[in-house]
Amino acid sequence: MGKIYAIIGTEVRWSMKPDKTKFCLWYEKTVGKIIPKYGFFSVIFCFVFNSLIYTGLQILMKKAKHFDLTMPLDEVIPFEPMWAFVYLGCFFFWAVNYVLITRQGKEEWFCFATGDYLSRIICGIFFILLPTTNIRPEVTGNSFPELLIQFVYWVDAPTNLFSSIHCLVSWLCFVGIRGRSSVPKWYQVFSALFAIAVFASTLFTKQHFIVDVIAGVAIAEICYFIGQHTKYYHGIEEIFDRVNRKVFGEKWNEE
């Protein structure tokens, strides 16, 4: 506990300034058992930044000319509503894997987060320079998978396709734990297979084209490499350290 002394006349008074805030103490007993404090705000920002780029540019580029990148092979792929379960289920997969990656250590997490933020910036540039769209199939059935697809089509406009953020994030979820001894081998294999299933789901639900999938994986690998092999993460880490000191206290425990 830090001591602050004040001398008023002949009276000496001192007050105690807590090293940790009340929120910090609450966090350590609850959420902190799952997500380390150093990763809390930065992992939230991953999803906030993703939404700002994706939804924000959908609004900004709404009236721009959009291009259809459909190839002959895309037209051969059948429309399969059942794949909506994988397409929507990936959100839970993302959340689990991002939490796992925050637990690998502070430096490892911020290297990953740096690549994650960079990947969205690159996607945003493509969304501006190469606005894309597609022609979705008409869905008239009322089975549960078909209702799910109708919901997806209703909430998500057929724009911002190149590259596929669904595929990019799913692959990042795999490469972020790839080769990590702290993550069971079976779950690493599962993550790779599930990421590939997400690729397929974007094609079978007619949300994306093959070129979108390829671009998403390529951007994920490139940005992950940059995050791991440069020092850019220091700047990102310092920004969130300042936030953490304000929220958790001057001497918040980083472990």
C-alpha positions in Angstrom: 0.0 0.0 0.0 1.4 3.4 -0.9 1.5 6.1 1.8 0.7 9.7 1.1 1.8 12.0 3.9 0.4 15.6 4.5 1.7 17.9 7.2 -0.9 20.4 8.5 0.5 22.6 11.3 1.9 20.2 13.9 -0.5 17.4 12.8 0.7 14.7 10.6 -1.9 12.9 8.6 -1.5 10.0 6.2 -3.8 8.2 3.9 -3.6 4.9 2.1 -3.9 4.7 -1.6 -4.9 1.2 -2.8 -2.7 -0.4 -5.3 -5.7 -2.1 -6.9 -9.1 -0.8 -7.7 -12.3 -2.4 -6.5 -13.0 -3.5 -10.0 -9.5 -5.1 -10.1 -10.3 -7.1 -6.9 -13.7 -8.2 -8.3 -12.1 -9.1 -11.6 -9.5 -11.3 -10.0 -12.2 -13.3 -8.3 -14.3 -13.7 -11.4 -13.4 -13.1 -15.0 -9.7 -13.1 -14.2 -9.8 -16.8 -13.6 -10.5 -17.2 -17.3 -8.9 -14.1 -19.0 -5.7 -12.6 -17.6 -6.0 -8.9 -16.9 -3.5 -7.9 -19.5 -5.7 -9.4 -22.2 -9.1 -8.2 -21.1 -9.6 -4.9 -22.9 -7.4 -5.9 -25.9 -9.4 -9.1 -26.6 -12.6 -7.1 -26.4 -11.2 -4.6 -28.8 -10.5 -7.4 -31.3 -14.2 -7.9 -31.7 -15.1 -4.2 -31.5 -12.5 -3.3 -34.1 -13.7 -6.1 -36.3 -17.3 -4.8 -36.1 -16.1 -1.2 -36.8 -14.3 -2.3 -40.0 -16.9 -4.7 -41.3 -20.2 -2.9 -40.4 -18.8 0.6 -40.7 -17.5 0.0 -44.2 -20.7 -1.7 -45.3 -22.5 1.6 -44.4 -19.8 3.8 -45.9 -19.5 1.9 -49.2 -23.2 1.2 -49.6 -23.6 3.3 -52.7 -20.3 2.3 -54.3 -20.0 0.1 -57.4 -19.6 -3.5 -56.2 -17.9 -6.3 -58.2 -19.0 -10.0 -58.5 -16.0 -12.3 -58.2 -17.9 -15.5 -59.0 -15.9 -18.1 -60.8 -17.2 -21.1 -62.7 -16.1 -23.4 -59.9 -18.2 -21.4 -57.4 -21.3 -22.1 -59.5 -20.7 -25.8 -59.3 -20.8 -25.8 -55.4 -24.3 -26.6 -54.3 -26.4 -24.5 -51.9 -26.7 -26.5 -48.6 -28.6 -24.7 -45.8 -27.4 -27.3 -43.2 -24.0 -25.6 -43.3 -25.6 -22.6 -41.5 -25.0 -24.5 -38.2 -21.2 -24.3 -38.8 -21.4 -20.8 -40.2 -23.0 -19.5 -37.1 -21.4 -21.9 -34.6 -18.0 -20.5 -35.4 -18.7 -17.4 -33.2 -18.4 -19.7 -30.1 -15.3 -21.3 -31.6 -13.7 -17.8 -32.0 -14.5 -16.8 -28.4 -13.0 -20.0 -26.9 -9.8 -19.8 -29.0 -9.2 -16.2 -28.3 -9.4 -16.8 -24.6 -7.0 -19.7 -25.0 -4.6 -17.4 -26.8 -4.7 -14.7 -24.1 -3.6 -17.3 -21.6 -0.4 -18.1 -23.4 1.5 -15.1 -21.9 1.4 -11.4 -22.2 4.0 -11.1 -25.0 2.5 -14.0 -27.0 -0.9 -12.5 -26.7 0.0 -9.0 -27.9 2.0 -10.4 -30.8 -1.2 -12.2 -31.8 -3.4 -9.2 -31.2 -1.1 -7.1 -33.3 -1.6 -9.5 -36.2 -5.3 -9.6 -35.6 -5.7 -5.8 -35.7 -3.5 -5.5 -38.8 -5.6 -8.2 -40.6 -8.7 -6.1 -40.2 -6.9 -3.0 -41.5 -5.9 -4.9 -44.6 -9.5 -6.2 -45.0 -10.8 -2.7 -44.7 -8.5 -1.5 -47.5 -9.9 -4.2 -49.7 -13.5 -3.4 -48.7 -12.8 0.2 -49.9 -10.7 -0.4 -53.0 -12.5 -3.6 -54.2 -16.1 -3.6 -53.0 -17.7 -7.0 -53.7 -21.1 -8.6 -53.8 -22.8 -11.8 -54.9 -26.2 -13.0 -56.0 -27.7 -15.2 -53.2 -30.1 -18.0 -53.9 -33.8 -17.6 -53.1 -34.7 -19.4 -49.9 -38.4 -20.2 -49.6 -38.5 -23.2 -47.3 -39.4 -23.2 -43.7 -37.1 -25.9 -42.3 -34.9 -24.9 -39.4 -31.6 -24.7 -41.5 -33.5 -22.6 -44.1 -34.8 -20.3 -41.4 -31.2 -19.9 -40.2 -30.0 -19.0 -43.6 -32.8 -16.5 -44.0 -31.7 -14.9 -40.7 -28.1 -14.7 -41.9 -29.1 -13.1 -45.2 -31.4 -10.7 -43.3 -28.7 -9.4 -40.8 -25.7 -9.5 -43.2 -25.7 -7.7 -46.5 -24.0 -9.5 -49.4 -21.0 -7.1 -49.4 -17.5 -7.0 -47.9 -16.8 -10.5 -49.3 -13.2 -10.2 -50.3 -11.5 -11.3 -48.1 -13.7 -13.5 -46.0 -13.4 -12.4 -42.3 -15.2 -15.6 -41.3 -12.3 -17.6 -42.9 -9.6 -15.2 -41.7 -10.6 -15.3 -38.0 -11.2 -19.0 -38.0 -7.7 -19.6 -39.4 -6.2 -17.2 -36.9 -7.9 -19.2 -34.2 -6.0 -22.2 -35.3 -2.6 -20.6 -36.0 -2.8 -18.8 -32.6 -2.6 -22.2 -30.9 -0.7 -24.1 -33.5 2.3 -25.9 -32.0 1.6 -24.6 -28.5 2.5 -27.2 -25.8 -0.1 -25.6 -23.5 -2.9 -26.6 -25.8 -3.8 -30.3 -26.2 -2.8 -31.8 -29.5 -6.3 -33.1 -30.1 -7.7 -29.6 -29.7 -5.2 -28.2 -32.2 -6.3 -30.8 -34.7 -9.9 -30.0 -34.0 -9.3 -26.3 -34.5 -7.7 -26.9 -37.9 -10.5 -29.1 -39.0 -13.2 -26.8 -37.7 -11.6 -23.8 -39.5 -11.7 -25.8 -42.7 -15.3 -26.6 -42.0 -16.0 -22.9 -41.7 -14.4 -22.4 -45.1 -16.8 -24.9 -46.5 -19.7 -23.3 -44.8 -19.1 -19.9 -46.3 -19.2 -21.6 -49.8 -22.2 -23.9 -49.2 -24.3 -21.1 -47.7 -23.3 -18.9 -50.7 -21.9 -16.2 -48.4 -18.5 -16.2 -50.1 -16.5 -17.3 -53.1 -13.4 -19.5 -53.3 -11.2 -16.5 -53.8 -12.5 -14.9 -50.6 -11.5 -18.0 -48.7 -8.0 -18.1 -50.1 -7.5 -14.4 -49.4 -8.7 -14.8 -45.9 -6.2 -17.6 -45.1 -3.4 -15.7 -46.8 -4.0 -12.5 -44.9 -4.3 -14.5 -41.6 -0.9 -16.2 -42.1 0.9 -13.0 -43.3 -0.4 -10.8 -40.4 0.3 -13.5 -37.8 3.9 -13.8 -39.1 4.3 -10.0 -38.9 2.9 -10.0 -35.3 5.3 -12.7 -34.3 8.5 -11.4 -36.1 8.3 -7.7 -35.5 8.3 -5.3 -32.5 5.1 -3.6 -33.5 3.4 -5.3 -30.6 5.2 -3.1 -28.1 3.1 -0.1 -29.1 -0.1 -2.0 -28.8 0.9 -3.4 -25.5 1.8 0.0 -24.1 -1.6 1.4 -25.1 -3.5 -1.3 -23.2 -1.1 -1.2 -20.3 -2.1 2.5 -19.8 -5.8 1.5 -19.9 -5.2 -1.3 -17.4 -3.4 1.0 -15.0 -6.3 3.3 -15.0 -8.9 0.6 -14.6 -7.2 -2.0 -12.4 -4.8 0.3 -10.4 -1.2 1.5 -10.6 0.2 -1.8 -9.4 -2.1 -4.3 -11.1 -0.9 -7.8 -11.3 -0.1 -8.7 -14.9 -0.1 -12.4 -14.4 
